[in-house]
Amino acid sequence: MNTLFIQFYSKTSSAPWCYELGNGFSDTYDLCKSKGDFYWIKHSHTDEFINTDLPINKGTIYISCLFLKHLYRAYMWSEKYPDINFIVGGPAASDYVLEGMLPNNITITTKSVENWFGVPNFSGRWNLQIPSEIPENNTIYFTYLIDNICYWGRCNYCSYIESKLKTSVRIRPSSDFEFKDIKYNGNIMIRLGTEAITSQHIKTMLPNLPKIDGLDGYRVFFRAGSKELEVMRTFENLDSMEDVRFNIGIEYPTDRMWNYMKKGYKLNEVLELLNIIKKNLYLTMMLGWNNLIKKDIIDLEEFMKMIPERGKSSSITVRKLFAMPGTYIHEVYERGKEERIGPFYAGFDPKLNNEQIELNTKAKEIIFKYAKEKGYYIQSRRI
């Protein structure tokens, strides 16, 4: 055994009974299996680095990295194991700036596994080997990739455009929902992997998702735009999508701020869409802006008054704006705390003046007040 394919799994921070699988090799399972062995490694988001020993001292290791800390672990291994050739890819392979030198035995690539091995994308059958270390009767959360694009790709805080300049486009031509055959004595949550699901996929895929044993839901990132609303209006009811969790980033929900961030949303359309989705509505809002005005606070409160009431099957998550390299925000915001790990630079927390701190704090209070009144589960990340 001198070739390994390393994938990471970890407990999610918000639900410690849920294990997130970084199953980046699932689309090429048979191809990878013919060349080596899969090797799962547990990762902790709270530790800077866990010095895990590897089972080989020489050979080749392919690593799928979801997060920057995964990339850092690969870097540390390359220093510790000079006789192993490390090929490192995954989403984290394009979301950083290298500030330093890498060892000669590590290659970071934005190619897909298929591109690396010279075969057509999605030419194999999707499959997943669940880590044996995960206890039964928990929840596993994994990804079934639809595509790696965002058809919108214009938001000024998002590094999508910059990172995708380095990455080959992959679009699954058809879906057999191979994950329906996965056997696990616990609950299963499936992310339909796309940066923003298209109106065509909403129409053809979401109503036809299979029911499987232990299903805890499908998670999909969903834009609240005109095209999505047009399709959703055509469904007389959403019973066929009762297992879908609609994750919608509304960030700072006022027309002025949506125009500023180039979000492409309109207030009346967003509110209509939120009323169509009767349950499993997961909204994300973002604070930390440096350009809020008093009217944004008034308009935010009006929006929060108008959002529909929901039960505990819906949530509002408030997270902090982060300035990633290659974004407009990164170029124009004053730098606060920077995020670096090893030779990798990931961006910074914007620094705000006292007026903006006060306005953002008021906005948070309004969001939390109305979310609680309307029955949403509230989560806060780095705020």
Secondary structure, DSSP 4 states (H G I P E B T S, - for coil): --EEEEEEEEE-SS-TTEEEE--TTGGGHHHHHHHSEEEEEE--TT-S---PPPS-SSEEEEEE-SSHHHHHHHHHHHHH-TTEEEEEESGGGGS-EE-SPPPTTEEE--S-HHHHHT--TT-S-------TTSPTTSEEEEEEESBS-BSS---TT--HHHHHTSS---B-S----GGGG---SSEEEEEEE-SB--HHHHHHTGGGPPP-TTEEEEEEE---SHHHHHHHTT-S--GGGTTEEEEEEEES-SHHHHHHTT----HHHHHHHHHH--S-EEEEEEE--S---HHHHHHHHHHHHHSPP--TT-EEEEEE--B-TTSHHHHHSPEEEEEEETTEEEEEEEP--HHHHHHHHHHHHHHHHHHHHTT-EEEEE--
